[in-house]
Amino acid sequence: MQTTTDFTQTSWINIPENSDFPIYNLPLGIIKYKNGKTAVATAIGDYTLDLAALHKLGFLKDLSLPENIFESRYLNDFIALGKPIWHSLRNRLMWLLNINTVELKENKQAREACLHKMNEVDMSMPIRVGDYTDFYSSKEHATNVGSMFRDLKNALLPNWLHLPVGYHGRSSSIIVSGQNFHRPKGQITPPGVDIPSFSPSKAMDFELEMGFIIGKQTELGQSVSTKEAADYIFGMTLFNDWSARDIQRWEYVPLGPFLAKNFASTTSPWIVSLEALDPFRTKAPAQEPEVLPYLKRANENTAIDITLEVWLQIENSEPVKISTSNYKYLYWTMEQQLAHHTINGCNINVGDLMASGTISGPTPDSFGSMLEITWNGKNPIKLPNGEERKFLQDGDTVIIKGYAQNEKGRIGFGEARAKVLPAL
């Protein structure tokens, strides 16, 4: 049997060049059929592979899996089975899809029951998110925002270089890619006005982020070290933490974002395992001053080289790429985020989602929000059809894409897409 770190494998399924989903990737998600039935599935090329049907047909025998584990509406029950099971399933799927394996390849009836073109099924929310935490871990983003609203000298607040700043958000409004949402309403104060008015947000923004999914619970009082953190993380998703900048500007003192953030956040439907991402590990940014011992990185290669793109599509037009960034730019890694999150004994549960915070790079074409790209509206984006954007208008669609690529190969995340609808 091939190993799950073998990039030289090919599949009997035709996989387009530069596909996000080669045989090495095998992310997990939830597909939804036209009749409303859902099932756990993986992605391979332009197809989804229904794992519930595959399991019923006996292709996953000997993996010690519960009988109906893949008929769940969410991935949580499977994730809770633990890391050895995740690895065993990944290994079995890779073997079944390998060009030299005939069991599924030559079984037409089984293929018809399990394999479906992506455009024949819908994608559902992959995780039942219990708790959601959003961090603020990009030094470039924090510096841009701080210098914009304070000054460059005081851009980073005193605690920023010593701990991963974060806040607890609302999980009920996290939606899956393809689900649109209405522009939020709230109190706003235009520049120079001290008394708030109530209206739909006039400064709707996206935030380019990635999220990681907790795969192993802890008990109240238990902490997770940076060295242990990878054992508690199931995988990663693309994430767009939409933001109403004008509502946030008025409400965030003293307790932080509230209505400006809790109306919607968009996640991609496929969760890519840490195992699939390990070959793309790279050196994380240097940290100065030295962090406290509980935040020290287990090794230098704790960042992951994931190219991230933001595309803006206005109605009746083709999408336009407005930013290219990279997950490796983050000053605080996900292992440090999880270690800090639990250092006080806060317990975590399977399915908890933790987001990176906006990911910006060092140049304007790598900024991760409209706020930065337009510098708070002072430098509008000029679109090919002659229109401009300071912030997002009704009918605008934001599409986030991501992929990891090196000399070994390429894997991707699909996309996180949503359209801004008029306020209700």
HUMO-V945335 format. One record per pair of residues at least 24 apart in sequence whose ideal C-beta (glycine too) atoms are under 10 Angstrom apart, sorted by the first residue. I is the first residue (numbers start at 1). J is the second residue. Records with the same first field share a line. If there is no record, write none. Layout:
# HUMO-V945335
I = J / J
This chain:
# HUMO-V945335
1 = 91 / 92 / 94 / 95 / 98 / 101
2 = 91 / 94 / 95 / 97 / 98 / 100 / 101
3 = 91 / 94 / 95
4 = 87 / 88 / 90 / 91 / 92 / 93 / 94 / 95 / 273 / 275 / 276 / 278
5 = 275 / 276 / 278 / 279 / 408
6 = 94 / 98 / 408 / 409
7 = 279 / 406 / 407 / 408 / 409 / 410 / 411
8 = 408 / 409
9 = 94 / 95 / 97 / 98 / 99 / 100 / 409
10 = 97 / 98 / 99 / 100
11 = 44 / 45 / 47 / 94 / 96 / 97 / 98 / 99 / 101 / 105
12 = 96 / 97 / 98 / 99 / 100 / 101 / 102 / 104 / 105 / 106 / 111
13 = 44 / 45 / 46 / 47 / 49 / 97 / 99 / 104 / 105 / 111 / 115
14 = 45 / 46 / 47
15 = 44 / 45 / 46 / 47 / 97
16 = 45 / 46
17 = 410
18 = 403 / 405 / 410 / 412
19 = 43 / 44 / 45 / 46 / 403 / 410 / 411 / 412
20 = 45 / 270 / 272 / 401 / 402 / 403 / 404 / 410 / 411 / 412 / 413 / 414 / 415
21 = 45 / 46 / 47 / 48 / 118 / 270 / 272 / 411 / 412 / 413 / 414
22 = 97 / 276 / 409 / 410 / 411 / 412
23 = 93 / 94 / 95 / 96 / 97 / 98 / 99 / 409 / 411
24 = 90 / 94 / 275 / 276 / 279 / 408 / 409 / 410 / 411
25 = 90 / 94 / 270 / 272 / 273 / 276 / 277 / 403 / 404 / 409 / 410 / 411 / 412 / 413
26 = 89 / 90 / 91 / 93 / 94 / 97 / 270 / 272 / 273 / 275 / 276 / 411
27 = 90 / 126 / 235 / 236 / 237 / 268 / 269 / 270 / 271 / 272 / 273 / 276 / 411 / 412 / 413 / 414
28 = 70 / 75 / 78 / 79 / 86 / 89 / 90 / 93 / 126 / 127 / 234 / 235 / 269 / 270 / 271 / 272 / 273
29 = 75 / 123 / 124 / 125 / 126 / 127 / 176 / 237 / 268 / 269 / 270 / 271 / 414
30 = 70 / 72 / 73 / 74 / 75 / 121 / 122 / 123 / 124 / 125 / 126 / 127 / 176 / 269 / 270 / 271
31 = 116 / 118 / 120 / 121 / 122 / 123 / 124 / 126 / 269
32 = 73 / 121 / 122 / 123 / 124 / 125 / 176 / 269
33 = 116 / 120 / 121 / 122
34 = 120 / 121 / 122
36 = 122
37 = 71 / 121
38 = 70 / 71 / 72 / 73 / 74 / 121 / 122 / 123 / 124 / 125
39 = 70 / 71 / 72 / 73 / 114 / 116 / 121 / 124
40 = 69 / 70 / 71 / 72 / 73 / 74 / 75 / 77 / 78 / 89 / 126
41 = 70 / 114 / 115 / 116 / 118 / 121 / 123 / 126 / 269 / 270
42 = 89 / 90 / 93 / 94 / 97 / 270
43 = 118 / 123 / 269 / 270 / 272 / 412 / 414
44 = 93 / 94 / 96 / 97 / 115 / 118
45 = 97 / 115 / 117 / 118
46 = 117 / 118 / 119
47 = 97 / 111 / 114 / 115 / 116 / 117 / 118 / 120 / 121
48 = 114 / 115 / 116 / 117 / 118 / 120 / 121 / 123 / 270
49 = 93 / 96 / 97 / 104 / 111 / 114 / 115 / 116
50 = 113 / 114 / 115 / 116 / 121
51 = 78 / 89 / 93 / 114
52 = 113 / 114
53 = 110 / 112 / 113 / 114 / 115 / 116
54 = 92 / 93 / 96 / 104 / 110 / 113 / 114 / 115
55 = 89 / 114
56 = 110 / 113 / 114
57 = 104 / 107 / 109 / 110 / 113 / 114
58 = 103 / 110
59 = 92 / 93 / 95 / 96 / 103 / 104 / 107 / 110 / 114
60 = 88 / 89 / 92 / 93 / 96
61 = 92
62 = 88 / 92
63 = 88 / 89 / 91 / 92
64 = 88
65 = 89 / 92
72 = 128
73 = 124 / 125 / 126 / 128
74 = 124 / 125 / 126 / 127 / 128 / 129 / 351
75 = 125 / 126 / 127 / 128 / 213 / 215 / 234 / 235 / 271 / 350 / 351
76 = 126 / 127 / 128 / 129 / 130 / 213 / 214 / 215 / 234 / 349 / 350 / 351
77 = 128 / 350 / 351
78 = 215 / 234 / 350
79 = 126 / 127 / 213 / 214 / 215 / 216 / 234 / 235 / 271 / 350 / 351
80 = 215 / 216 / 217 / 234 / 349 / 350 / 351
81 = 215 / 350
82 = 215 / 216 / 231 / 350
83 = 215 / 216 / 230 / 231 / 232 / 233 / 234 / 273 / 274 / 275
86 = 215 / 234 / 235 / 273 / 274 / 275
87 = 273 / 275
89 = 273
90 = 273 / 275 / 276
91 = 275
118 = 414
122 = 176 / 178 / 269
123 = 176 / 177 / 178 / 179 / 268 / 269 / 270 / 414
124 = 176 / 178 / 179 / 269
125 = 174 / 175 / 176 / 177 / 179 / 267 / 269
126 = 176 / 213 / 235 / 237 / 267 / 268 / 269 / 270 / 271 / 351
127 = 171 / 174 / 176 / 211 / 213 / 214 / 234 / 235 / 237 / 267 / 271 / 350 / 351 / 352 / 353
128 = 171 / 350 / 351
129 = 169 / 170 / 171 / 172 / 174 / 211 / 213 / 214 / 265 / 267 / 349 / 351 / 352 / 353
130 = 171 / 214 / 217 / 348 / 349 / 350 / 351 / 352 / 353
131 = 168 / 169 / 170 / 171 / 214 / 341 / 346 / 347 / 348 / 349 / 351 / 352 / 353 / 354
132 = 167 / 168 / 169 / 170 / 171 / 172 / 173 / 174 / 211 / 239 / 241 / 262 / 265 / 352 / 353 / 354 / 355
133 = 164 / 166 / 167 / 168 / 169 / 171 / 211 / 214 / 337 / 338 / 341 / 346 / 348 / 352 / 353 / 354 / 355
134 = 165 / 166 / 167 / 168 / 169 / 207 / 209 / 211 / 239 / 241 / 256 / 257 / 261 / 265 / 353 / 354 / 355 / 356 / 357 / 358
135 = 164 / 165 / 166 / 167 / 209 / 211 / 330 / 332 / 334 / 336 / 337 / 340 / 341 / 354 / 355 / 356 / 357 / 358
136 = 160 / 164 / 165 / 166 / 167 / 256 / 331 / 332 / 355 / 356 / 357 / 358
137 = 164 / 165 / 166 / 209 / 329 / 330 / 331 / 332 / 333 / 334 / 336 / 337 / 355 / 356 / 357 / 358 / 359
138 = 208 / 209 / 285 / 325 / 327 / 329 / 330 / 331 / 332 / 356 / 357 / 358 / 359 / 360 / 361 / 367 / 368
139 = 285 / 287 / 329 / 330 / 331 / 332 / 360 / 362
140 = 285 / 325 / 329 / 330 / 331 / 358 / 359 / 360 / 361 / 362 / 363 / 366 / 367 / 368 / 372
141 = 207 / 208 / 209 / 325 / 329 / 330 / 331 / 356 / 357 / 358 / 359 / 360 / 361 / 367 / 368 / 369 / 371 / 372
142 = 331 / 357 / 358 / 360
143 = 360 / 362
144 = 358 / 360 / 364 / 367 / 368 / 369 / 371 / 372 / 373 / 375 / 376
145 = 358 / 360 / 369 / 371 / 372 / 376
148 = 371 / 372 / 375 / 376 / 378
149 = 249 / 371 / 376
156 = 331
160 = 331 / 332
161 = 287 / 288 / 289 / 290 / 291 / 331 / 332
162 = 287 / 289 / 290 / 291 / 292 / 295
163 = 291 / 292 / 295 / 332 / 336 / 337 / 340 / 343
164 = 291 / 295 / 330 / 331 / 332 / 333 / 334 / 336 / 337 / 338 / 339 / 340 / 341 / 354 / 356 / 357
165 = 256 / 332 / 337 / 340 / 357
166 = 256 / 332 / 337 / 340 / 341 / 354 / 355 / 356 / 357
167 = 252 / 255 / 256 / 257 / 258 / 261 / 357
168 = 256 / 341 / 346
169 = 241 / 256 / 257 / 258 / 261 / 262 / 265 / 353 / 355
170 = 258 / 261 / 262 / 263 / 264 / 265
171 = 262 / 265 / 351 / 352 / 353
172 = 262
173 = 242 / 261 / 262 / 263 / 264 / 265
174 = 211 / 239 / 241 / 262 / 264 / 265 / 266 / 267 / 353 / 355
175 = 240 / 242 / 264 / 265 / 266 / 267 / 416 / 418
176 = 237 / 266 / 267 / 268 / 269 / 416 / 417 / 418
177 = 237 / 238 / 240 / 266 / 267 / 268 / 269 / 270 / 399 / 400 / 414 / 415 / 416 / 417 / 418
178 = 266 / 268 / 269 / 415 / 416 / 417 / 418 / 419
179 = 264 / 266 / 267 / 417 / 418 / 419
180 = 264 / 266 / 395 / 397 / 417 / 418 / 419 / 420 / 421
181 = 242 / 263 / 264 / 265 / 266 / 418 / 419 / 420 / 421
182 = 263 / 264 / 394 / 420 / 421 / 422 / 423 / 424
183 = 242 / 244 / 263 / 264 / 392 / 393 / 394 / 420 / 421 / 422 / 423 / 424
184 = 242 / 243 / 244 / 247 / 259 / 260 / 261 / 262 / 263 / 264 / 420 / 423 / 424
185 = 244 / 247 / 259 / 263 / 423 / 424
186 = 244 / 246 / 247 / 248 / 250 / 251 / 258 / 259 / 260 / 263
187 = 246 / 247 / 250 / 251 / 259
188 = 244 / 245 / 246 / 247 / 248 / 249 / 250 / 251 / 260
189 = 246 / 247 / 249 / 250 / 251
190 = 246 / 249 / 250
191 = 246 / 249 / 376
193 = 250
196 = 247 / 250 / 251
197 = 250
199 = 246 / 247 / 423
200 = 244 / 246 / 247 / 394 / 422 / 423 / 424
201 = 242 / 243 / 244 / 245 / 246 / 247 / 248 / 259 / 260 / 263 / 391 / 392 / 420 / 423
202 = 244 / 245 / 246 / 247 / 377 / 390 / 391 / 393
203 = 243 / 244 / 245 / 246 / 247 / 248 / 249 / 260 / 370 / 371 / 376 / 377 / 390 / 391 / 392
204 = 242 / 243 / 244 / 245 / 246 / 247 / 263 / 370 / 391 / 392 / 393 / 394 / 396 / 398 / 420 / 423
205 = 240 / 241 / 242 / 243 / 244 / 245 / 246 / 248 / 260 / 358 / 369 / 370 / 371 / 372 / 373 / 374 / 390 / 391 / 392 / 398
206 = 240 / 241 / 242 / 243 / 266 / 310 / 312 / 322 / 323 / 358 / 368 / 369 / 370 / 371 / 373 / 391 / 392 / 396 / 398 / 399 / 400 / 416 / 418 / 420
207 = 239 / 240 / 241 / 242 / 243 / 261 / 265 / 310 / 355 / 356 / 357 / 358 / 359 / 360 / 368 / 369 / 370 / 371 / 398 / 400
208 = 238 / 239 / 240 / 241 / 308 / 309 / 310 / 323 / 324 / 325 / 327 / 356 / 357 / 358 / 359 / 360 / 361 / 366 / 367 / 368 / 369 / 372 / 398 / 400 / 402 / 416
209 = 237 / 238 / 239 / 240 / 241 / 265 / 266 / 267 / 308 / 327 / 330 / 355 / 356 / 357 / 358 / 359 / 368 / 369 / 400 / 416
210 = 236 / 237 / 238 / 239 / 267 / 268 / 272 / 304 / 306 / 308 / 327 / 330 / 334 / 354 / 355 / 356 / 357 / 359 / 400 / 402 / 413 / 416
211 = 235 / 236 / 237 / 238 / 239 / 240 / 241 / 265 / 267 / 268 / 271 / 334 / 353 / 354 / 355 / 356 / 416
212 = 236 / 237 / 239 / 271 / 274 / 334 / 335 / 337 / 338 / 352 / 353 / 354 / 355 / 356
213 = 237 / 267 / 271 / 273 / 274 / 350 / 351 / 352 / 353 / 354
214 = 338 / 341 / 348 / 349 / 350 / 351 / 352 / 353 / 354
215 = 271 / 273 / 274 / 348 / 350 / 351 / 352
216 = 348 / 349 / 350
217 = 347 / 348 / 349 / 350 / 351 / 352
218 = 342 / 345 / 346 / 347 / 348 / 349
219 = 345 / 347 / 348
220 = 345 / 346 / 347
221 = 342 / 344 / 345 / 346 / 347
222 = 342 / 345 / 346 / 347 / 348
223 = 294 / 338 / 339 / 340 / 341 / 342 / 343 / 344 / 345 / 346
224 = 335 / 338 / 339 / 340 / 341 / 342 / 343 / 346 / 348
225 = 293 / 294 / 295 / 296 / 298 / 335 / 338 / 339 / 342 / 343
226 = 291 / 293 / 294 / 295 / 296 / 297 / 298 / 299 / 302 / 333 / 334 / 335 / 336 / 337 / 338 / 339 / 340
227 = 296 / 297 / 298 / 299 / 335 / 339
228 = 298 / 335 / 338 / 339 / 342
229 = 298 / 302 / 333 / 334 / 335 / 336 / 337 / 338 / 339 / 341 / 342
230 = 274 / 275 / 278 / 298 / 302 / 334 / 335 / 338
231 = 274
232 = 335 / 338 / 339 / 342 / 348 / 350 / 352
233 = 273 / 274 / 334 / 335 / 338 / 354
234 = 271 / 272 / 273 / 274 / 275 / 350 / 351
235 = 270 / 271 / 272 / 273 / 274 / 275 / 276 / 277 / 413
236 = 268 / 270 / 271 / 272 / 273 / 274 / 276 / 277 / 304 / 306 / 327 / 334 / 356 / 402 / 404 / 413
237 = 266 / 267 / 268 / 269 / 270 / 271 / 272 / 353 / 355 / 402 / 413 / 414 / 416
238 = 266 / 267 / 268 / 269 / 270 / 272 / 306 / 308 / 327 / 399 / 400 / 401 / 402 / 412 / 413 / 414 / 415 / 416 / 417
239 = 265 / 266 / 267 / 268 / 353 / 354 / 355 / 356 / 357 / 359 / 400 / 402 / 416
240 = 264 / 265 / 266 / 267 / 268 / 310 / 355 / 358 / 368 / 398 / 399 / 400 / 416 / 417 / 418
241 = 265 / 266 / 267 / 355 / 356 / 357 / 358 / 369
242 = 266 / 392 / 398 / 418 / 420
243 = 358 / 369 / 370 / 371 / 391
244 = 391 / 392
245 = 369 / 370 / 371 / 376 / 377 / 391
246 = 391
248 = 371
249 = 376
264 = 418 / 420
265 = 353 / 355 / 416 / 418
266 = 398 / 399 / 400 / 415 / 416 / 417 / 418
267 = 353 / 355 / 400 / 416
268 = 400 / 401 / 402 / 412 / 413 / 414 / 415 / 416 / 417
269 = 413 / 414 / 415 / 416
270 = 412 / 413 / 414 / 415
271 = 413
272 = 306 / 402 / 403 / 404 / 411 / 412 / 413 / 414
273 = 411
274 = 304 / 334
276 = 404 / 411
277 = 304 / 305 / 306 / 327 / 404 / 411 / 413
278 = 304
279 = 304 / 305 / 404 / 406 / 407 / 408 / 409 / 411
280 = 304 / 305 / 306 / 327 / 328 / 403 / 404 / 405 / 406 / 408 / 409 / 410 / 411
281 = 305 / 328 / 404
282 = 306 / 326 / 327 / 328 / 404 / 406
283 = 328
284 = 328 / 329 / 330 / 331 / 332 / 333 / 335 / 336
285 = 328 / 329 / 330 / 331 / 332 / 333
286 = 331
287 = 331 / 332 / 333 / 336
291 = 332 / 336 / 340
292 = 340 / 343
294 = 336 / 339 / 340 / 342 / 343
295 = 332 / 333 / 335 / 336 / 337 / 339 / 340 / 343
296 = 336 / 339
297 = 332 / 333 / 335 / 336 / 339
298 = 333 / 335 / 336 / 339
299 = 335
302 = 328 / 330 / 333 / 334 / 335 / 336
303 = 327 / 328 / 329 / 330 / 331 / 333 / 334
304 = 328 / 330 / 333 / 334 / 404
305 = 404 / 405 / 406
306 = 359 / 402 / 403 / 404 / 405 / 411 / 412 / 413
307 = 401 / 402 / 403 / 404 / 405 / 410 / 412
308 = 359 / 361 / 366 / 368 / 400 / 401 / 402 / 403 / 413
309 = 399 / 400 / 401 / 402 / 403 / 415
310 = 366 / 367 / 368 / 369 / 370 / 373 / 398 / 399 / 400 / 401 / 416
311 = 397 / 398 / 399 / 400 / 401 / 415 / 417
312 = 370 / 373 / 381 / 383 / 389 / 392 / 396 / 397 / 398 / 399
313 = 383 / 395 / 396 / 397 / 398 / 399 / 417 / 419
314 = 383 / 384 / 385 / 387 / 389 / 392 / 393 / 395 / 396 / 397
315 = 393 / 394 / 395 / 396 / 397 / 419
316 = 385 / 395
317 = 383 / 384 / 385 / 387 / 397
318 = 384 / 385
319 = 397 / 398 / 399 / 401 / 417
320 = 381 / 382 / 383 / 384 / 385 / 389
321 = 365 / 399 / 401
322 = 365 / 367 / 370 / 373 / 374 / 381 / 383 / 389 / 398
323 = 359 / 360 / 361 / 364 / 365 / 366 / 367 / 368 / 369 / 370 / 372 / 373 / 381 / 400
324 = 361 / 363 / 365 / 366 / 367 / 401
325 = 358 / 359 / 360 / 361 / 362 / 363 / 365 / 366 / 367 / 368 / 400 / 402
326 = 359 / 360 / 361 / 366 / 402 / 404
327 = 356 / 359 / 402 / 404
328 = 359 / 361 / 404
329 = 356 / 359 / 360 / 361 / 362 / 366 / 368
330 = 356 / 357 / 359 / 360
331 = 357
332 = 356 / 357
359 = 402
368 = 400
370 = 396 / 398
391 = 420
392 = 419 / 420
393 = 420 / 422
394 = 419 / 420 / 421 / 422 / 423
395 = 419 / 420 / 421 / 422
396 = 420
